[in-house]
Amino acid sequence: MKNPSGIQAFGIHLRRLREAHGMSQQELAYAADVSKLTIQRTENAKYSVTLDVLVSLAKGLRVSLPELLDFELPEESV
């Protein structure tokens, strides 16, 4: 993984968005048509998502792709 701190920051952001929408990991997985393991691994920075998964997550959360990607990168990642 080339940017582990950025991947971790995205995982934290995804968890916050999911919780703000009142969704469990399983509910988001179902809505986004991805596995619960994908959600778990993404939130725990064990998986670097593809564009296809990002689009699915945005649809599942009913947010725009820019909103899904609107998170702060840690200083060492910039």
Secondary structure, 3 states (H helix, E strand, C coil): CCCHHHHHHHHHHHHHHHHHCCCCHHHHHHHHCCCHHHHHHHHCCCCCCCHHHHHHHHHHHCCCHHHHCCCCCCHHHC
